[in-house]
Amino acid sequence: MLSAKLGAICAVSVVLSFTSLHALASDKSVLIETIPAGAQVEVNGSVTCVTPCSIKVPAYYFGRKHTAVSSHGVEPIRVKLTKEGYVSKSVDLTTGPVHWFSITGVKVYDYYLMTSDHFTFQLDAVVPALFLAPSPEPKIPALPSPTAIVLTSPSGVSPNQTIECNESPLIIRGVATDSTGILLVTVNGSTANMRPQNAQVTEFWSEPLQIKAGNTPIEIAASNSAHVETKLAFTLHYTPKVAPPNPRALSKKDIVSLLQGGVPSGRIEELIKEHGIKFAPTADDLNDFRQAGANEELMQAIQQAAALK
């Protein structure tokens, strides 16, 4: 009987000891930082501070548990970060739940552990939604009779006409009209995309066409519901766009002045590769550069720049 009483007293003492340790367990500071700073921190739903700042976390959230009566975190710690102009972010600072089992294999409790005592979070700026204006409705020409093909891009095309063009690839757009309706439109033999506007009018457009320099024949064919085909043929004369001259391109005088001023040939070579030249060098020009001190690498750079003009 005395032995049983002593055992009970010891058990109560152990429980009281752990209870006292729990009560005395100190809080630890956990540093929260954000990039940029100035974010409001909510800990499990309660506003706590503004970054950079520290929050208090019970010490028993750190370190694994070794006894059935160890103090432990019974819920996760989650922070929500908010800042005007940035996307709100919610993050768990703890990992878990971790299962604690007795030596007999019985699960006693679950607990959560802090992953660190210092956290830094990158906030993402809010990207404003882009407003895309709706495409203007194509102008539908008055219904002709019989089948008619009217191009909107390129516009103003007449049969067998030559049209100047400086864009490639090019999309052919237009409208085909017929009182009985349009069944099919082809551009140079390939089926065009079609979008009926009403029973008689159909908008069409081709896939992007790669146009080569010089003349390219274009033939558009539209078939109505009676399978009667109407064609519109014309020619595109393609002249590639010429890039405007670089206002910072070097002249012969610029190169000679730089050489005579002691600027290294390597630096002048860099300037030529970056900005180009505004003249076509002659044999006399090249001799003048050599006499002014140009090395062979600079001479090659001048000749290569001339070949690109």
Beta strands, then each sheet from edge to edge (+ up, - down):
strand 1: 27-35
strand 2: 40-43
strand 3: 46-50
strand 4: 53-58
strand 5: 78-82
strand 6: 89-92
strand 7: 94-101
strand 8: 107-114
strand 9: 118-122
strand 10: 148-153
strand 11: 162-165
strand 12: 173-177
strand 13: 182-187
strand 14: 190-191
strand 15: 193-196
strand 16: 201-205
strand 17: 214-224
strand 18: 229-238
sheet 1: 4+ 1- 9-
sheet 2: 3+ 2- 5+ 6-
sheet 3: 7+ 8-
sheet 4: 10+ 12- 16+ 15-
sheet 5: 11+ 18+ 17- 13+ 14-
end
